[in-house]
Amino acid sequence: MPDLPTADEAGLKGFEVGAWHGLYAPKGTPDDVVRKLSKTLQDALRDPDLVKQFNEINTEPVAQDEATPEALKVKLVSEVDRWKPIIEAAGQFAD
């Protein structure tokens, strides 16, 4: 679509949006189980077959230091802080 302006060209300076996913466990899940899930996720994200599949759909696995429960919490809080005022200003809600 050569004639379609980018978001920046259309006046949305600095606009950036992306998709991300997180792996969550129920509240109260024992810490050792959470650590095991986290390690398993980190191992899976290094798997060459998974990396190849991600490449085929033009995506990439999250960096290892971002594949932790602590990093996911920081990501979630930052996304809520980022989008909440925009959603509220539009008179909308997300639940």
Residue pairs with C-beta under 8 A, 6 or more apart in sequence:
7 15
8 14
8 15
20 62
20 75
20 79
22 72
22 75
22 76
23 37
23 41
23 72
24 72
25 33
25 34
25 37
34 69
38 67
38 68
38 69
41 67
42 64
42 67
42 68
44 50
45 51
45 61
45 62
45 64
45 67
46 61
46 64
50 61
51 60
51 61
54 60
54 61
61 67
65 71
66 72
66 75
83 94
87 93
87 94
